[in-house]
């Protein structure tokens, strides 16, 4: 089952939360009917818990005074910024059993938290996150209760300071977890499953916590993911690797905590770039976990990403997930495939969504932009205090068009480029001088940038000096955090919003602007309510939501002339055009909400736990069982033993140059010793042509061969090849060859391998990005123009594209060998790639409840010999050892796995008493 047949795009504008929830319920019912365990719980792993914790205790010692007198609180800075954190040691009164904790909401990431809260209507939610800095409030008369509260305790705290994490005892930590267990967010929506959200704190040493977040996350990853290198934003010498040990330690602490709380059947969602190593670490601790990774930030191109010294560790960590989801469009999801290719991982494109084959385990990649809580925003826009502020703004700027911008003062938010574009507007369209004002609000960023603030102030002064007058100031810049009433009043009164970051994931202001423009009440010239203002929106095309908001005026923020022209277009837009665009935007914003986003994530992750997915998790082959059934078949009067083996990736490792994949001495020894026993029937079933097999293995007279995926067979003891394609229409080969020649000429390093029954185009020697792109183009051309006309199929392999007859495959040859040897009592079949799945499928002989098999004559027999009767097989299901080479979670129909080709050879040597490579034996 493929849950991605309908990607989350603008085509889903009619998406509804009840519909998604119904789909989720249907998927869960289907899984439970198949015997797949589901706990009904979703674990969300975030950098922070969405709450703050304050510890209240009677202070017996402090670090500031030795005589027990409490030091006065630090004097607040003159600029109004919060006072610096002071580390203190808090000791509880021995008579007080538990600390008093105050739990309160942490503000920020409102859309993500809103989405998680909405899921509690249908599923239990568990949020795992760092505690954040613990505050201490030393009170004169503490209580012993640990009951959480969203307000301070009855006794007024004397001071509030930061407590070092290593100074909090185990008992106090347990008291905090109890307080978290009783906490209920008073701001959560009615009817959204209050009480079904649990909080699991991750305790980090202060040095690790801040080295992780303030260090590696903010100084290395955040700039890189926004297309900046660390030296571009650092004020002094910066090392991209200095804080990596803290990043690694923090991710490991999260993994340990998840392993403690995980229950079989849980779904796990890891959120954002703070925890990119976590999927791999969780996979190692809980191999069967169903885990998704949502990246809220942009993701850089491979040319940028490859600059990261720890690129491999980061990418390997991400690829531990079953599903990686991006904020941005599918184009970005495709971009993510490219760094994987650079690291020599196998990547392939499925029809519905891209996926990466990592160590044999397919990792799906999709996109799903986050929305806002449209109901809550719509309600906030109607707050009583907004209307007065709105009218005050209208009167203040009466007779002028108001252009609004609100951004963090950050390099990537494009404030400088926006101001220069506004200056360009006044240059190119001088009729607007005196008639339009820009109100630009910049809120302080997490890391202050005095240089950027100075440059912005200088540019504002320049524009006002050049185009302003005594009665007209074109740009009003406010560097402050607005109150909610002021913010929504500003969005509601605007004639145009300009939101043009240079690179961004989610931007809530644009969606809040659409809702404010639709819901705010305006009076017309006669004083009647005219409804929403429906002002247009200028939006950067480099935002994660831009493709969903195509009715905005999309611009390249670096092209100042185009931005200026878009502002002019928006200001002159007719009321009818405004209403049309606003209606479309409002539909998108109110349907693609934070609630539907969260529900889509659960639905997508459930698509990773279908029955087939469970079957893909294969155990390592049991040597004892293998030896026991091999010996059972070798008893006196026993039947034959079949060995059906792929070559490349199974008996020999994959190499860059196919001609160099020669068998090792131990491989030749194993084949020779196995085939020397007359009861052993050994076949090598390969995609190679007969000439290669003859050259390297032809001297093994007791080994049978199948070449070109079953197109030709050389029986044991024979020198003749039987052609199974001579009765098939093979005229298609000339057409395919011409197509492959076209792509070979345009793809340096690629070549064509012409076989008697198939044609293969190899691009292993090409640039990995260009080769994959050309492979997709060629595959599309073949499937849309040739496959529906000819009896052929297209196979995407490891850096190659193969076309073969649809009636010829390895599975048919396996059926032929089994039909010819119905007395076989032992089967060992090994392979490593998609073509070998045909072999494994053909050996799924026993439907549920059956113990005996009667096999009809397969096509590979009737093509050569004509009609033949069915035969009864002697094989038992326990004696069939289908074995995939690769990771245990590899998508396969095989029942067992080994991790490398040499292990296949070693197991064969064990059966005949030979020595393993290096002399070791099991």
C-alpha positions, 0 to 999 in steps of 0.5 A: 500500500502506498500512502503517497498516491495523492501528494499534499499540494494545492490540488488538496485545497478542498482538504478537510480535517474530518476527511483526513481523520476518517482516512486515519481511522480506516488505515488503523482499522486495516492495520489492526485487522492485519495483526499489526500492533498500534498503540494509538499514541504519537510521540513528538520530539521537539528541541524544547518542551512547550512549557517553562518550569520554575522551581520554588524552594526555601533557599538555605544557601546562595552563591552570592552571600556567605552569611545567608543574606540573599543578594539583591536581584541584578539591576535591569539594563537601561535598554530594557532587555532582560537581565542576564541569567545568574546561576544559583544553588537552591537547597530544599528544607529537609522537612519539605519532601518535594519541590514546588514547581510552576509549569506555564506555557512557553510561547513560540512555535505556536503553529506546530504546538497547535497542530500537536494539540489538535491530534489529542482529539483522536490520539494520545500525544507525548511530547519529548523535549529539553526542559529549557533553562530552569528558573528558580523562585526562592520564596519566603514560605514555600509549600510542599505541594508539587501541583502545577500552576500557570501562575506563581505560588501564593507566596511572592518570590523574592527573586527569579534566577537560573538554576544549573541543571546538575544542581537539581536533584533526582528527587526534584526532577521526579517532582517536576515530572509529576507536575508535568503529568498534572499540567493542562494548558489552559490555552488549549482549545475546547474539544481538542482532547484536553488531558491527552497530552503528556510531557517527557523532559530531557535533562541536559547539562547546561554546557551541552544544552547551550553548546547544542542550541546556541552553538552548533544549531544557531552558528552552523546548521541554521546559516547553512540551511538558509544558504549562508555559511557560518563565516558569513554571519559570524563576527569573529573566527568561526569553526563549523565543527567546534560545537558538534560534540555538544550536538552529538551528546544532546541527540544521544540524550534524546535517543535514550529518553525515547527508548525509555518511553517507547511502546510497540505501535507508537508513531514517532515524529522528530521535529526540525534541524536540532535533532537530525542525528536522532532518527539513526540513534533511535533506529539503533535502539528501537529497530522496528520503530516507525519514525518520521522527521519533519524539517521545518527549515529550508534545506540547502542544495547539494553544493551548499550542503557538501561544505558542512564538515559533518555532512555524512553524519547529519545525512546518515542521521536523517536517513534513519527515519522511515519518512522525511517530510519538508516544509517546502515543495516537492522540488525541495524534496528532490533537492534532498536526494542530491546530497544522498547521491553525493554520498554514494547512496542509492536513490530512486524515484517512485511514481508518487514520491521520491525515496532513498534506498539507504542500506537496502531500506527505503526512506520516503521523502515528501513535503507538507507545509505547516499552516496556522490555527485559522480558527484561533487567528480569526477569533483574535482578529476580532478582539475588542481592543483591535478596532480602536487601534485600527481606527487610530492608524487609519486616521494617522495615515489618512489619505495614504496607502499603507504598506506593511512589513513585519520580520525578525531582524535577521539576515535571511528575512530580507529587510534590507532588500525590501527597503531597497525595493521600496526605494526603487518604487519611489524612484520608478513610480514617483507619483507615489511620493507623498501617497504611500508609506511603509511601516516596517516592524522588526522584532529582535532576532534570537541572536542580536546583529548590531551591524544589521540594525545599524545598516537598516537604520541608515537605509531608513534615514537615507530613504526618508532624507531623499524622498521625505519632507516636513509633512511626509515620512515614507518609511516608519521603522519600529524595532520592537515586539508588537502586542497582539492587538497592535499586530492585528490592527496593523495587518487589518489596516494595511493596503498591501503586505510585503513579506519577502525573505531571502530564504524561509520555511514557514512564515505565519505573518503572510497567513495571518495577514490573509485572515486579518484582511478577510475578517476585519470589519471596515466602514465604507464612506457612509459608515456601513460595515464593508466587510474585509479589506481584501488587500493583496500580498507580495510574497517571496518565491523562496518561502516554503508556503509560496507554492500554496499561495500562488494568488499572492504576487510572487517575487524574487526578493533579489530583483528590486525592480520586480518587487517595486513593480509588484508593489505598484501592481498591488496598490493599483489592483482593482477591487474585483481582482483583490476579492478574487485573489483574497478568496483563493488565498483565504481558502488555502489558509483556512483549509491547509491549517496547522490541524490538517498538517498534523493529521496529514503527518499521522496519515503519512506515517501510518502508510509506513506500517502496512503489512508489507512493511512489517514483512520487510523487517527480516531477522538475520539468518539462523545458522542452526536452522540452516544446517539442520534442514540441510542435513535433514535433506541429506539423510539417506533417502532424502531429496535434493537441495537447491541453491539459487544464487544471484551474482552481483551484490550476492556472490560478489560485491558491487563495484563501480566498473562491472567488469571488475566484479570477479569471484573471490577464491572463497566464492569459487571454493564454496560453489565447487564444493557444494556442486560436487555433491550430486544431491545439491543443485546449484544455479547462478541466476544473474543479469549478466550475459552468458559470456561473462558467466562463461569466462569467470565461472564456466569451468564449474561443470556441475553448476547451472547458469541463467543469464540475462535475468532468465533469458538464457539457461545453461543446464548443469553438465551442459555446454549449450545455452537455451534461449527462452526468448526465441519465441518472443517478439524482440523487435523492440530492442532496436527502438530501446537502443536508439533511445539509450544512444540519445541519452548516452550522447548527453550523459558523460560517463554513461554507456550501453550494455547490449545483451541478447534479451535485454538492453541496459543503460549504465550511468555509474560513471556519470555525475550522480545528480545529472545521471539520476536526472537523465535516468528519470527522463529516460524512464519517463520516455520509455514508460509513456511511449514504448511500454504500453505498445510493446511486451516489455518492462523497465527496471530501475537498478543500481545506477542503471536502467534496464529494459527486458521482455515482460515474460522473462525474469528470474522468478520464472527460472526459479519456478523451472528449476523447482518444477524440474526438481520436485523432490527438493527438500531444502532451498537456499535462495539469495539475492540483493536487488529488485530483480531478485524479488522475482525469485523470492516471490516465486518461492512464496509457495504456501498460502496460509493454512496449506502444507502441500503444494502442487505446482503447475508447469511454469511459462519457462517450461512451456515456452520450450517444451510445450504443455506439461502436467503439474507436479507435487512438491516435496518441500516444506515451508520451514526448509525454504531459506529466501535470503536478502543481502542488506539491512534487516529493514530492507524492503523485501519478500525474503524471510531472512537477511545477511548484511554482505556478500561475503556472509552468503559465501561463509554460510555456504562454506559452513554447510560443506565444512569449508573455512571462512574468509580469514580462517574463521568458522562459526 
